[in-house]
């Protein structure tokens, strides 16, 4: 695996197309010397930008990122004394708004958080695949020499033996 774990939220296709269209309309207007056309350009950028995070396992640093068309911005911070990594199920809400209506849809997702400094956390990865979640969590736990907590079952959190997980690719819990 790569020494850097990256997570960037995906932009829905309709939002991407709308953002590109707004940017193109704005650029066309700028060529006609209509400076008010900066508004569609800014609107398009806001539609396409996305958030994420990266963790560099070699230098033990992380950053929260803003991404625009694959170009990422964010400052690196030291990951001081990571305690453990947690894998848990949750839902992610996506809200769609129109002129006078709004709807929120929830989707199941698995989130990996690194905990440090007594309950401070950094979300480093999100996925829909449980095997992928535990593979990445095991990789991060091995690289940072921290424990792995399976919090996927409600109110039934268990520590995972990473050595057996890596060898057999199945969950083995430590009592």
Backbone as a printed PyTorch tensor [residue, N CA C, xyz], in Angstrom:
tensor([[[  0.8300,  -1.1910,   0.0000],
         [  0.0000,   0.0000,   0.0000],
         [  0.8730,   1.2520,   0.0000]],

        [[  0.2940,   2.3240,  -0.4140],
         [  0.9520,   3.6210,  -0.4530],
         [  1.1860,   4.1240,   0.9710]],

        [[  2.2090,   4.9600,   1.1590],
         [  2.5210,   5.5040,   2.4790],
         [  1.5710,   6.6340,   2.8600]],

        [[  0.7420,   7.0900,   1.9440],
         [ -0.2200,   8.1460,   2.2310],
         [ -1.6250,   7.6240,   1.9750]],

        [[ -2.4760,   7.7380,   2.9950],
         [ -3.8800,   7.3600,   2.8660],
         [ -4.6500,   8.6260,   2.5410]],

        [[ -5.4560,   8.5790,   1.4800],
         [ -6.2000,   9.7610,   1.0310],
         [ -7.6930,   9.4610,   1.0200]],

        [[ -8.4470,  10.4090,   1.5070],
         [ -9.8930,  10.3480,   1.3820],
         [-10.3710,  11.6990,   0.8660]],

        [[-11.1060,  11.6820,  -0.2250],
         [-11.7200,  12.8930,  -0.7630],
         [-13.1690,  12.5640,  -1.0930]],

        [[-14.0740,  13.3490,  -0.5470],
         [-15.4970,  13.1340,  -0.8070],
         [-15.7560,  13.3040,  -2.2990]],

        [[-16.5250,  12.4060,  -2.8630],
         [-16.8390,  12.4760,  -4.2910],
         [-17.9330,  13.5180,  -4.5350]],

        [[-17.7800,  14.2720,  -5.6160],
         [-18.7780,  15.2550,  -6.0220],
         [-19.7960,  14.5480,  -6.9010]],

        [[-21.0960,  14.6690,  -6.5900],
         [-22.1100,  14.0410,  -7.4530],
         [-21.9960,  14.5580,  -8.8840]],

        [[-22.2930,  13.7050,  -9.8460],
         [-22.1160,  14.0360, -11.2610],
         [-22.9430,  15.2480, -11.6620]],

        [[-24.1610,  15.3690, -11.1510],
         [-24.9970,  16.5150, -11.5060],
         [-24.3870,  17.8200, -10.9990]],

        [[-23.7560,  17.7480,  -9.8280],
         [-23.1270,  18.9380,  -9.2720],
         [-21.8710,  19.3040, -10.0700]],

        [[-21.1290,  18.2850, -10.4900],
         [-19.9300,  18.5140, -11.2840],
         [-20.2840,  19.1650, -12.6240]],

        [[-21.2940,  18.6150, -13.2970],
         [-21.7110,  19.1650, -14.5990],
         [-22.2200,  20.5950, -14.4330]],

        [[-23.0400,  20.8400, -13.4140],
         [-23.5380,  22.1920, -13.1590],
         [-22.4230,  23.1680, -12.8450]],

        [[-21.4380,  22.7300, -12.0740],
         [-20.3000,  23.5860, -11.7330],
         [-19.4630,  23.9430, -12.9530]],

        [[-19.1870,  22.9540, -13.7840],
         [-18.4170,  23.2070, -15.0100],
         [-19.1940,  24.1490, -15.9320]],

        [[-20.5130,  23.9320, -16.0520],
         [-21.3320,  24.8030, -16.8990],
         [-21.2970,  26.2440, -16.3880]],

        [[-21.4000,  26.4330, -15.0850],
         [-21.3630,  27.7820, -14.5100],
         [-20.0070,  28.4400, -14.7570]],

        [[-18.9420,  27.6820, -14.6120],
         [-17.6020,  28.2350, -14.8540],
         [-17.4470,  28.6380, -16.3200]],

        [[-17.9120,  27.7880, -17.2350],
         [-17.8010,  28.1030, -18.6620],
         [-18.6260,  29.3330, -19.0370]],

        [[-19.8320,  29.4620, -18.4730],
         [-20.6580,  30.6480, -18.7220],
         [-19.9350,  31.8890, -18.2050]],

        [[-19.3440,  31.7850, -17.0340],
         [-18.6120,  32.9060, -16.4650],
         [-17.4060,  33.3030, -17.2950]],

        [[-16.6570,  32.3190, -17.7890],
         [-15.4840,  32.6130, -18.6250],
         [-15.9170,  33.2570, -19.9320]],

        [[-16.9860,  32.7470, -20.5240],
         [-17.5120,  33.3450, -21.7570],
         [-17.8770,  34.8190, -21.5150]],

        [[-18.5380,  35.0910, -20.4000],
         [-18.9080,  36.4610, -20.0670],
         [-17.7030,  37.3560, -19.8410]],

        [[-16.6420,  36.8000, -19.2470],
         [-15.4320,  37.6050, -19.0250],
         [-14.7710,  37.9860, -20.3400]],

        [[-14.8200,  37.0910, -21.3270],
         [-14.2570,  37.4340, -22.6350],
         [-15.0360,  38.5620, -23.3040]],

        [[-16.2930,  38.7380, -22.9360],
         [-17.1030,  39.8380, -23.4500],
         [-17.0640,  41.0460, -22.5120]],

        [[-16.0940,  41.0390, -21.5890],
         [-15.8600,  42.1290, -20.6380],
         [-17.0490,  42.3890, -19.7240]],

        [[-17.7480,  41.3430, -19.3450],
         [-18.8390,  41.4330, -18.3710],
         [-18.2810,  40.9480, -17.0260]],

        [[-17.8450,  41.8750, -16.1900],
         [-17.1830,  41.4850, -14.9470],
         [-18.1500,  40.9310, -13.9070]],

        [[-19.4420,  41.1300, -14.1190],
         [-20.4300,  40.5140, -13.2510],
         [-20.4220,  38.9850, -13.4160]],

        [[-19.8050,  38.5060, -14.4740],
         [-19.7480,  37.0650, -14.7340],
         [-18.7550,  36.3520, -13.8100]],

        [[-18.1220,  37.0780, -12.9100],
         [-17.3070,  36.4300, -11.8850],
         [-18.1950,  35.6180, -10.9280]],

        [[-19.4520,  36.0330, -10.7980],
         [-20.3800,  35.3360,  -9.8990],
         [-20.5930,  33.8900, -10.3360]],

        [[-20.8950,  33.6030, -11.6180],
         [-21.0490,  32.1860, -11.9940],
         [-19.7500,  31.3930, -11.8350]],

        [[-18.6180,  32.0310, -12.0330],
         [-17.3440,  31.3230, -11.8530],
         [-17.1880,  30.9140, -10.3930]],

        [[-17.4390,  31.8370,  -9.4780],
         [-17.3340,  31.5170,  -8.0550],
         [-18.3670,  30.4760,  -7.6390]],

        [[-19.5720,  30.5910,  -8.1700],
         [-20.6180,  29.6030,  -7.8880],
         [-20.1890,  28.2140,  -8.3750]],

        [[-19.6230,  28.1400,  -9.5650],
         [-19.1580,  26.8660, -10.1120],
         [-18.0450,  26.2590,  -9.2790]],

        [[-17.1250,  27.1060,  -8.8170],
         [-16.0320,  26.6160,  -7.9670],
         [-16.5940,  26.0450,  -6.6700]],

        [[-17.5620,  26.7410,  -6.0720],
         [-18.1650,  26.2520,  -4.8290],
         [-18.9090,  24.9340,  -5.0430]],

        [[-19.4890,  24.7400,  -6.2290],
         [-20.1950,  23.4890,  -6.5080],
         [-19.2330,  22.3120,  -6.6740]],

        [[-18.0580,  22.5720,  -7.2300],
         [-17.1340,  21.4900,  -7.5490],
         [-16.1630,  21.1760,  -6.4130]],

        [[-15.8910,  22.1310,  -5.5500],
         [-14.9210,  21.8910,  -4.4820],
         [-15.4120,  20.7900,  -3.5550]],

        [[-14.4940,  20.0810,  -2.9640],
         [-14.8380,  19.0000,  -2.0600],
         [-13.8170,  18.9350,  -0.9360]],

        [[-14.1880,  18.2640,   0.1460],
         [-13.3290,  18.1520,   1.3100],
         [-12.8050,  16.7340,   1.4370]],

        [[-11.7390,  16.5970,   2.2000],
         [-11.1720,  15.2840,   2.4540],
         [-10.0720,  15.3620,   3.4790]],

        [[ -9.2970,  14.2940,   3.5700],
         [ -8.1620,  14.2700,   4.4840],
         [ -7.0970,  13.3350,   3.9380]],

        [[ -5.8760,  13.5680,   4.3730],
         [ -4.7380,  12.7210,   4.0150],
         [ -3.9140,  12.4820,   5.2640]],

        [[ -3.3640,  11.2900,   5.3610],
         [ -2.4410,  10.9910,   6.4490],
         [ -1.1980,  10.3660,   5.8510]],

        [[ -0.0430,  10.9670,   6.1490],
         [  1.2400,  10.4550,   5.6840],
         [  1.7870,   9.5470,   6.7800]],

        [[  1.8140,   8.2550,   6.5030],
         [  2.1950,   7.2840,   7.5170],
         [  3.6820,   7.3240,   7.8460]],

        [[  4.5110,   7.7230,   6.8930],
         [  5.9490,   7.7550,   7.1490],
         [  6.3450,   8.8960,   8.0700]],

        [[  5.8280,  10.0880,   7.8040],
         [  6.2130,  11.2480,   8.6160],
         [  5.2400,  11.4880,   9.7720]],

        [[  4.1930,  10.6610,   9.8900],
         [  3.1680,  10.7840,  10.9270],
         [  2.5810,  12.1930,  10.9630]],

        [[  2.1130,  12.6250,   9.7970],
         [  1.4430,  13.9140,   9.6760],
         [  0.1010,  13.7050,   8.9880]],

        [[ -0.7960,  14.6840,   9.1480],
         [ -2.0980,  14.6140,   8.5010],
         [ -2.5000,  16.0140,   8.0650]],

        [[ -3.4880,  16.0670,   7.1840],
         [ -4.0530,  17.3550,   6.7980],
         [ -5.4900,  17.1720,   6.3530]],

        [[ -6.2880,  18.1750,   6.6530],
         [ -7.6380,  18.2840,   6.1110],
         [ -7.4770,  18.9980,   4.7780]],

        [[ -8.1450,  18.5250,   3.7410],
         [ -7.9330,  19.0850,   2.4140],
         [ -9.2020,  19.6870,   1.8330]],

        [[ -9.0120,  20.6960,   1.0200],
         [-10.0230,  21.2010,   0.1000],
         [ -9.4990,  20.8690,  -1.2810]],

        [[-10.3360,  20.2980,  -2.1080],
         [ -9.8980,  19.8550,  -3.4190],
         [-10.7610,  20.4890,  -4.4980]],

        [[-10.1100,  20.9250,  -5.5710],
         [-10.8030,  21.4800,  -6.7290],
         [-10.1880,  20.8620,  -7.9650]],

        [[-10.9710,  20.0400,  -8.6750],
         [-10.5250,  19.3370,  -9.8800],
         [ -9.2340,  18.5560,  -9.6400]],

        [[ -9.1470,  17.9070,  -8.4940],
         [ -8.0010,  17.0690,  -8.1790],
         [ -6.8230,  17.7930,  -7.5650]],

        [[ -6.8570,  19.1120,  -7.4980],
         [ -5.7890,  19.8830,  -6.8590],
         [ -6.1670,  20.0760,  -5.4060]],

        [[ -5.2920,  19.6280,  -4.4900],
         [ -5.6120,  19.6480,  -3.0660],
         [ -4.8550,  20.7500,  -2.3500]],

        [[ -5.5780,  21.3830,  -1.4160],
         [ -5.0090,  22.4430,  -0.5970],
         [ -5.2010,  22.0650,   0.8650]],

        [[ -4.2250,  22.3800,   1.6830],
         [ -4.3180,  22.1200,   3.1220],
         [ -2.9340,  22.0610,   3.7170]],

        [[ -2.8260,  22.4170,   4.9670],
         [ -1.5120,  22.4130,   5.6160],
         [ -1.3480,  21.1380,   6.4390]],

        [[ -0.1260,  20.6380,   6.4410],
         [  0.2000,  19.4130,   7.1600],
         [  0.3870,  19.7230,   8.6360]],

        [[ -0.1530,  18.8540,   9.4790],
         [ -0.0140,  18.9680,  10.9280],
         [  0.5660,  17.6730,  11.4680]],

        [[  1.2790,  17.7940,  12.5650],
         [  1.8580,  16.6180,  13.1920],
         [  0.7620,  15.7960,  13.8680]],

        [[  0.8570,  14.5010,  13.7500],
         [ -0.0740,  13.5910,  14.4090],
         [  0.6050,  13.1200,  15.6900]],

        [[  0.3460,  13.8570,  16.7520],
         [  1.0520,  13.5990,  18.0020],
         [  0.3510,  12.5370,  18.8390]],

        [[  1.0880,  11.5240,  19.2020],
         [  0.6450,  10.4540,  20.0890],
         [ -0.7180,   9.8610,  19.7250]],

        [[ -0.8380,   9.2850,  18.5410],
         [ -2.1120,   8.6170,  18.2220],
         [ -2.3130,   7.4370,  19.1690]],

        [[ -3.5430,   7.2750,  19.6500],
         [ -3.8290,   6.2280,  20.6250],
         [ -4.4090,   4.9710,  19.9730]],

        [[ -5.4150,   5.1570,  19.1130],
         [ -6.0110,   4.0030,  18.4320],
         [ -6.8010,   4.4850,  17.2310]],

        [[ -7.1430,   3.5230,  16.3660],
         [ -7.9900,   3.8180,  15.2120],
         [ -9.2980,   3.0630,  15.3860]],

        [[-10.3850,   3.7270,  15.0770],
         [-11.7070,   3.1600,  15.2550],
         [-12.3880,   2.9890,  13.8980]],

        [[-13.0600,   1.8550,  13.7210],
         [-13.8530,   1.5750,  12.5200],
         [-15.2990,   1.4710,  12.9780]],

        [[-16.1700,   2.3350,  12.4500],
         [-17.5620,   2.2600,  12.8750],
         [-18.5280,   2.5870,  11.7560]],

        [[-19.7530,   2.0460,  11.9030],
         [-20.8450,   2.3010,  10.9630],
         [-21.5630,   3.5700,  11.3680]],

        [[-21.9530,   4.3430,  10.3960],
         [-22.7600,   5.5290,  10.6430],
         [-23.5470,   5.8210,   9.3720]],

        [[-24.2330,   6.9160,   9.3510],
         [-24.9140,   7.3430,   8.1350],
         [-24.3930,   8.7080,   7.7350]],

        [[-24.4260,   8.9470,   6.4460],
         [-24.0090,  10.2370,   5.9090],
         [-25.2390,  10.8660,   5.2730]],

        [[-25.5120,  12.0930,   5.6590],
         [-26.6830,  12.7940,   5.1500],
         [-26.3010,  13.6900,   3.9890]],

        [[-27.0880,  13.6310,   2.9380],
         [-26.9230,  14.5210,   1.7890],
         [-28.2260,  15.2860,   1.6260]],

        [[-28.1220,  16.6140,   1.7020],
         [-29.2970,  17.4700,   1.6060],
         [-29.3380,  18.1230,   0.2360]],

        [[-30.5010,  18.0420,  -0.4020],
         [-30.7210,  18.6690,  -1.7030],
         [-31.7800,  19.7440,  -1.5090]],

        [[-31.4610,  20.9530,  -1.9550],
         [-32.3880,  22.0730,  -1.7940],
         [-32.8150,  22.6020,  -3.1540]],

        [[-34.0740,  22.9670,  -3.2370],
         [-34.6090,  23.6570,  -4.4090],
         [-35.1670,  24.9900,  -3.9160]],

        [[-35.8940,  25.6890,  -4.7540],
         [-36.3990,  27.0050,  -4.3800],
         [-37.2050,  26.9790,  -3.0840]],

        [[-38.1670,  26.0970,  -2.9860],
         [-39.0040,  26.0800,  -1.7900],
         [-39.0890,  24.7030,  -1.1450]],

        [[-38.2400,  23.7990,  -1.5440],
         [-38.2750,  22.4390,  -1.0020],
         [-36.8790,  21.9810,  -0.6290]],

        [[-36.8440,  21.0390,   0.2750],
         [-35.5780,  20.4800,   0.7280],
         [-35.7990,  19.0250,   1.1040]],

        [[-34.8430,  18.1780,   0.7700],
         [-34.9180,  16.7760,   1.1630],
         [-33.5340,  16.3200,   1.6170]],

        [[-33.5160,  15.4310,   2.5940],
         [-32.2730,  14.8830,   3.1100],
         [-32.3200,  13.3740,   2.9770]],

        [[-31.3110,  12.8240,   2.3550],
         [-31.1890,  11.3780,   2.2050],
         [-30.0290,  10.8980,   3.0440]],

        [[-30.1870,   9.7690,   3.7170],
         [-29.1350,   9.1830,   4.5370],
         [-28.6310,   7.9080,   3.8790]],

        [[-27.3140,   7.7470,   3.8820],
         [-26.6770,   6.5730,   3.2930],
         [-25.7390,   5.9370,   4.3160]],

        [[-25.7350,   4.6060,   4.4250],
         [-24.8140,   3.9560,   5.3680],
         [-23.3730,   4.0970,   4.8900]],

        [[-22.4670,   4.3050,   5.8330],
         [-21.0670,   4.4820,   5.5070],
         [-20.2210,   3.9940,   6.6810]],

        [[-19.0140,   3.5590,   6.3900],
         [-18.0750,   3.1170,   7.4160],
         [-16.9630,   4.1650,   7.5030]],

        [[-16.7050,   4.6500,   8.7180],
         [-15.7680,   5.7510,   8.9330],
         [-14.6040,   5.2740,   9.7890]],

        [[-13.3890,   5.6950,   9.4220],
         [-12.1930,   5.4140,  10.2100],
         [-11.7280,   6.7150,  10.8530]],

        [[-11.6390,   6.6990,  12.1820],
         [-11.1500,   7.8510,  12.9330],
         [ -9.9050,   7.4550,  13.7100]],

        [[ -8.9240,   8.3430,  13.7360],
         [ -7.7640,   8.1680,  14.5990],
         [ -8.0000,   9.0420,  15.8230]],

        [[ -7.9250,   8.4200,  16.9970],
         [ -8.1110,   9.1460,  18.2480],
         [ -6.7590,   9.4460,  18.8680]],

        [[ -6.6450,  10.6360,  19.4210],
         [ -5.4200,  11.0740,  20.0710],
         [ -5.7900,  12.0750,  21.1580]],

        [[ -4.8790,  12.3220,  22.1020],
         [ -5.0830,  13.3530,  23.1140],
         [ -6.3990,  13.2520,  23.8540]],

        [[ -6.7850,  12.0470,  24.2710],
         [ -7.9950,  11.8360,  25.0710],
         [ -9.2730,  12.3260,  24.4010]],

        [[ -9.7070,  11.6950,  23.3950],
         [-10.9850,  11.9360,  22.7020],
         [-10.9350,  12.9390,  21.5710]],

        [[ -9.7840,  13.4250,  21.1640],
         [ -9.7150,  14.2060,  19.9360],
         [ -9.6330,  13.1970,  18.7990]],

        [[-10.2680,  13.5260,  17.6710],
         [-10.2760,  12.5570,  16.5800],
         [-10.0550,  13.2410,  15.2400]],

        [[ -9.5540,  12.4340,  14.3200],
         [ -9.3560,  12.8600,  12.9380],
         [-10.0120,  11.7980,  12.0610]],

        [[-10.9380,  12.2010,  11.2130],
         [-11.5230,  11.2730,  10.2530],
         [-10.5630,  11.1530,   9.0830]],

        [[-10.0720,   9.9410,   8.8570],
         [ -9.0610,   9.7490,   7.8230],
         [ -9.5500,   8.9690,   6.6160]],

        [[-10.6990,   8.3050,   6.7330],
         [-11.1200,   7.4750,   5.6120],
         [-12.5980,   7.1640,   5.7480]],

        [[-13.3010,   7.1170,   4.6200],
         [-14.6960,   6.7060,   4.5740],
         [-14.8610,   5.7500,   3.4030]],

        [[-15.6660,   4.7270,   3.6040],
         [-15.9060,   3.7450,   2.5600],
         [-17.2660,   3.0860,   2.7920]],

        [[-17.7230,   2.3350,   1.7990],
         [-18.9530,   1.5620,   1.9440],
         [-18.6480,   0.0790,   2.1110]],

        [[-17.3930,  -0.3190,   1.9330],
         [-16.9800,  -1.7180,   1.9530],
         [-16.2850,  -2.0490,   3.2710]],

        [[-16.8280,  -2.9920,   4.0270],
         [-16.2820,  -3.3460,   5.3370],
         [-14.8760,  -3.9420,   5.2350]],

        [[-14.6170,  -4.7560,   4.2020],
         [-13.2870,  -5.3420,   4.0400],
         [-12.2560,  -4.2490,   3.7570]],

        [[-12.6090,  -3.3230,   2.8890],
         [-11.7210,  -2.1990,   2.5930],
         [-11.4450,  -1.3940,   3.8570]],

        [[-12.4660,  -1.1650,   4.6590],
         [-12.3020,  -0.3900,   5.8920],
         [-11.3010,  -1.0560,   6.8250]],

        [[-11.4270,  -2.3610,   7.0250],
         [-10.5150,  -3.0420,   7.9330],
         [ -9.1220,  -3.2030,   7.3430]],

        [[ -9.0050,  -3.3460,   6.0250],
         [ -7.6780,  -3.3880,   5.4050],
         [ -6.9360,  -2.0690,   5.6200]],

        [[ -7.6150,  -0.9420,   5.3740],
         [ -6.9840,   0.3650,   5.5520],
         [ -6.6950,   0.6130,   7.0260]],

        [[ -7.6400,   0.2780,   7.8980],
         [ -7.4400,   0.4840,   9.3390],
         [ -6.2660,  -0.3330,   9.8580]],

        [[ -6.1560,  -1.5650,   9.3870],
         [ -5.0340,  -2.4150,   9.7980],
         [ -3.7090,  -1.8340,   9.3160]],

        [[ -3.6930,  -1.3370,   8.0950],
         [ -2.4910,  -0.7190,   7.5340],
         [ -2.0690,   0.4960,   8.3620]],

        [[ -3.0270,   1.3570,   8.6840],
         [ -2.7290,   2.5510,   9.4770],
         [ -2.2730,   2.1500,  10.8850]],

        [[ -2.9720,   1.1980,  11.4970],
         [ -2.6150,   0.7540,  12.8450],
         [ -1.2090,   0.1770,  12.8830]],

        [[ -0.8530,  -0.6130,  11.8700],
         [  0.5000,  -1.1700,  11.8030],
         [  1.5450,  -0.0780,  11.6360]],

        [[  1.2820,   0.8730,  10.7570],
         [  2.2570,   1.9270,  10.4770],
         [  2.4490,   2.8610,  11.6710]],

        [[  1.3770,   3.1300,  12.4020],
         [  1.4650,   4.0570,  13.5400],
         [  1.6700,   3.3380,  14.8750]],

        [[  1.6790,   1.9950,  14.8400],
         [  1.8410,   1.1850,  16.0490],
         [  0.7700,   1.5120,  17.0870]],

        [[ -0.4890,   1.4760,  16.6370],
         [ -1.6220,   1.7510,  17.5190],
         [ -2.6220,   0.5970,  17.4340]],

        [[ -3.5780,   0.5820,  18.3580],
         [ -4.5910,  -0.4640,  18.4070],
         [ -5.7250,  -0.1580,  17.4390]],

        [[ -6.5020,  -1.2030,  17.1500],
         [ -7.6250,  -1.1190,  16.2230],
         [ -8.8960,  -1.5060,  16.9660]],

        [[ -9.8850,  -0.6060,  16.9540],
         [-11.1550,  -0.8330,  17.6290],
         [-12.2590,  -1.0410,  16.6010]],

        [[-12.9740,  -2.1700,  16.7200],
         [-14.1310,  -2.4510,  15.8670],
         [-15.3670,  -1.9190,  16.5820]],

        [[-15.8950,  -0.8100,  16.0840],
         [-17.0960,  -0.2010,  16.6610],
         [-18.2360,  -0.2580,  15.6510]],

        [[-18.2470,  -1.3070,  14.8330],
         [-19.2800,  -1.4180,  13.7990],
         [-20.6070,  -1.9210,  14.3580]],

        [[-20.5690,  -2.6630,  15.4630],
         [-21.8040,  -3.1400,  16.0900],
         [-22.2080,  -2.1440,  17.1790]],

        [[-23.4520,  -1.7050,  17.1960],
         [-23.8860,  -0.7350,  18.2050],
         [-23.6910,  -1.2550,  19.6280]],

        [[-23.0570,  -0.4630,  20.4620],
         [-22.8300,  -0.7680,  21.8850],
         [-22.0810,  -2.0750,  22.1200]],

        [[-21.2900,  -2.5240,  21.1400],
         [-20.5030,  -3.7430,  21.2950],
         [-19.1390,  -3.5220,  20.6600]],

        [[-18.3130,  -2.6900,  21.2940],
         [-17.0030,  -2.3470,  20.7510],
         [-15.9840,  -3.3900,  21.1780]],

        [[-15.1220,  -3.7950,  20.2180],
         [-14.1330,  -4.8380,  20.4960],
         [-12.7900,  -4.4470,  19.8990]],

        [[-11.7280,  -4.7680,  20.6230],
         [-10.3730,  -4.5670,  20.1110],
         [-10.0350,  -5.7170,  19.1830]],

        [[ -9.4040,  -5.4200,  18.0610],
         [ -9.0940,  -6.4290,  17.0470],
         [ -7.6120,  -6.7710,  17.1170]],

        [[ -7.3080,  -8.0680,  17.0210],
         [ -5.9200,  -8.5180,  16.9480],
         [ -5.4470,  -8.3270,  15.5100]],

        [[ -4.6300,  -7.3090,  15.2840],
         [ -4.2080,  -6.9370,  13.9270],
         [ -3.3410,  -8.0020,  13.2770]],

        [[ -2.5500,  -8.7270,  14.0350],
         [ -1.6640,  -9.7320,  13.4490],
         [ -2.4660, -10.8510,  12.7960]],

        [[ -3.4900, -11.3170,  13.4740],
         [ -4.3130, -12.3680,  12.9020],
         [ -5.1600, -11.8120,  11.7640]],

        [[ -5.6430, -10.5860,  11.9150],
         [ -6.4180,  -9.9500,  10.8470],
         [ -5.5890,  -9.8790,   9.5710]],

        [[ -4.3180,  -9.4970,   9.7000],
         [ -3.4570,  -9.3580,   8.5330],
         [ -3.1920, -10.7210,   7.8950]],

        [[ -3.0290, -11.7650,   8.7110],
         [ -2.7000, -13.0810,   8.1770],
         [ -3.9090, -13.7920,   7.5710]],

        [[ -5.0420, -13.7430,   8.2390],
         [ -6.2000, -14.5240,   7.8210],
         [ -7.2960, -13.6980,   7.1560]],

        [[ -7.2160, -12.3730,   7.2490],
         [ -8.2270, -11.4740,   6.6830],
         [ -9.6120, -11.7380,   7.2590]],

        [[ -9.6370, -12.0710,   8.5420],
         [-10.9030, -12.1850,   9.2480],
         [-10.7220, -11.5380,  10.6130]],

        [[-11.8080, -11.1720,  11.2070],
         [-11.7350, -10.4680,  12.4930],
         [-11.5120, -11.4540,  13.6260]],

        [[-10.4930, -11.1960,  14.4260],
         [-10.2420, -11.9510,  15.6390],
         [-10.1430, -10.9370,  16.7600]],

        [[-10.9650, -11.1120,  17.7910],
         [-11.0590, -10.1180,  18.8470],
         [-10.2120, -10.5070,  20.0390]],

        [[ -9.7440,  -9.5020,  20.7310],
         [ -8.9520,  -9.6870,  21.9420],
         [ -9.8820,  -9.5170,  23.1260]],

        [[ -9.8790, -10.4700,  24.0400],
         [-10.7480, -10.3730,  25.2290],
         [-10.0650,  -9.6220,  26.3280]]])
